[in-house]
């Protein structure tokens, strides 16, 4: 609780800087317009004009808020202009890809923990793959899958799945290995089988790691879905919204879509965090 | 048919060798630790090559590795121009500016616990957002050339490095800080001699995360407009022309550049934080 005031201060400072920047960046246009009409403008005129331009270089925060409000509440949610609709298109691809990626990631981690050969051959590649800009393959995946006749949700989900896969593998391997030698020895004295050791010790012990990697994976999956919408001229989704905004110079639209994406990311990560808190408390693992 | 059968045979043989090696007497040795993953990677390439040739997969869906290698060897000048445009000009300059700015801001913030408490949650929050989305805006502001790509990279790497540095500056122990106080060290002395060195493992953690982000930012920003060179530009146009071997060539270059970049930062980390337990354990 004691950090609420500092956070609000920082946010307020960001807003002040933002307003200042939008006056500064948009004033050029105002001055040009005035010069063309042979008028001189006073500072207060610049101030009011920069707050309400139609295509500002940097929209003022309240313009973005209005665009966001219009997009979310001003339309029927099935309308093509509704941000809820676009967010849902992106979110559904994100969630599908997230589920696929997480599922496969956990499975591979189980394999790695139980099979030395797999550990030694796959793990270095899983770690190395995190240093590779995987997102670069997004346009290719979309186009190649379209050429075999797969379009819509699935290609985007595959990018999301691919991005969320490796963080989960690396995190879960760490998690399954987190029980220390004493605990493993104890189960050995109980003559526990490998599957018993897994379900009663390794799996519960991996839960904190599981949720941490889920958070990373969710954020990565969302980025994957958004970027997956960009290169193909998709018509729906937050990525498509960003792209058409940038084609037509509709800056308010870009910013509104960007904030919508931020909200979706925050909701996703927040939901996982809440689930984590509840689960760990029920398991008696709360730090 | 012959392709598929030989692929399966090769796969089975490689797998058997790997199981042998990893359960054998020399499993802990360094050589085996390198051979096993290398063999696995080689197997993947062979399976890829064999399946593509055996099943007659058309070039526009998936070119075999040998074709990609030929393409790379044949278009080195183009790849080099793209590499310079995207990596050296876009990613590297943005990385340096962004990381330097983040470290400086972290040191400035460090003097005020109030700002720290406010900035950390905000920074953590922003670090989880899809920041690549700012690419169209920054391309609008800074134009099509590498400056806008560097700007995207700056925004992307700033927050992870900031959060890690702020955390790192709090990492020195109370005893150590007390010792500095008994020496009557000034704020800057204790910062320079104790707290910055103690923060280095955290800082490098952020710097390593940022290497990948920098390349991603530079490549994705080029999807929104760029001069007629650059890795992201080449990928998106060649995809449109179904020149998939060129796309894979660029991806190979990107992967190599990404790993090398990460490796270099990791090497610098080893030299700077040689005292840290995680580095000592290996030697």
Interface residues (C-beta under 8 A of the other chain):
Chain A: X2 X3 X5 X6 X7 X8 X9 X10 X11 X14 X25 X57 X116 X117 X119 X120 X121 X122 X123 X124 X125 X128 X130 X131 X132 X133 X135 X136 X137 X139 X140 X143 X144 X147 X148 X215 X219 X222 X223 X226 X227 X230 X231 X238 X239 X242 X243 X245 X246 X249 X251 X254 X255 X257 X258 X261 X262 X265 X266 X269
Chain B: X15 X18 X19 X21 X22 X23 X27 X32 X33 X36 X37 X39 X40 X41 X60 X61 X62 X114 X115 X116 X117 X118 X119 X121 X122 X125 X128 X129 X130 X132 X133 X134 X136 X137 X139 X140 X141 X211 X212 X215 X216 X219 X220 X223 X224 X225 X231 X232 X235 X236 X239 X240 X242 X244 X247 X248 X250 X251 X254 X255 X258 X259 X261 X262 X263
